[in-house]
Every structure is written in structure tokens, then in C-alpha cells.
Amino acid sequence: VGCERHYQAQLHIAFGEESLVFQFFITAQVLIMQGNLTTAEALIISSEERIPQLGTGVAFGPIVHATRGLLYERQGDLTKAKVWYLEHPDWHTEARLGIMYLMASDKKNARAVAKSLLQQDPRNPTARVILGALEEENDPAKALREYQAALDNMLLDRPSGQVQPIYYAEGPRCRQAILRLQEQLRMK
């Protein structure tokens, strides 16, 4: 509420409202990752209702698509999430689709998504996490390098455009894999 009042007190109320809507979606992503799905969904709905009122032409699509898809994923409706991601392609939704392929053991599609993401941005951390997971069984050292690159990119780089928490969603998986692989390689 304080944030909302601050933004709306600005001389450019439309800009303040746009920023506020983006912030609401960012907050919803954090809530989703924390498991607070009911509050996140209410915030998404409220934010989606504000978008047509802005009339500013700002492209909210990518943050809306990524946030709603992540909610479907965490609600356990993977079919709905997959369809949503396929219907709303951008690099955030493509990254989440790659993770879904990985979780479903669809290695071919997971690898294809990772390669596509790396063509768009060679430092994409989600692509590196996917490749790390795909390499774990056959080449643990290569997998470790991929996971380390992913973590480095999450911590050091910032994607162009609006930074969303979803960009960092695979951080815990990455850190766990690094520790596991370091131990595995140390034991050899």
C-alpha cells in the first residue's frame, strides 16, 4: 500500500500505475515460489484487471504469461501450464517449458529448448540448468560446469528488460546440484 501511494503520488500517474502493476506481478511470482498460491492468484487477477484501465500501450504480456504459467505449474496443473506456455511464447515461458520437459524426462525437447534459449542469450541460466541436468549421468564434470555457469549468470548478470523473480527460479536446484556433483567428483 505504501508503495502504491508512492507511485501514484508521482507527477506521471500513468507511469506510477504501470510500475505498480509490474511490481504486483513480481510480488505474485515471489508468492508463488514461496507456496502462497491463493494470495498470488488474487494479486494476479487484481493486476490483470488494472491493465486495460492504463491505456498506455505498455507490453505486459511477458510478465503476465510467465506469472500465470508459473502459478499453473505450482498448482500442479502441468497440462494447463504447458498449453499456456506454448500459446504465449517468450523467453521466460520457453524457459519454464524447458524445465517442464526436463521434469517429464523429455530430454530431446528439454535440450532443444535449452539450445533455443542459448541462441537468444548465451548466458541464460535456465538453459544452463537444463543442460547441467541432462549431462549429470554421462558427464558429471560438464554438468558441474553448466550448473556453475547458471549460478554465476543468475548472480552476476541481469537480463535485458524487466527482471522477474522467475529468472532465478532454478537457483535452489542449481545450488543443490553443484554441492552434490562436487561431492561426487571429490569421491572419485
Buried (B, 14 or more C-beta within 10 A) or exposed (E): EEEBEEBEEEEEEEBBBBBBBBBBBBBBBEBBBEEBBEEBBEBBEEBBEBBEEBEEEBEBEBBBBBBBBBBBBBBEEEEBBBEBBEEBEBBBBBBBBBBBBBEEEBEEBBBBBBEBBBEEBEBBBBBBBBBBBBBBEEEBEBBBBBBBBBBBBBEEEEBEEBEBBBBBBBBEBBBEBBEBBBEBEEEE
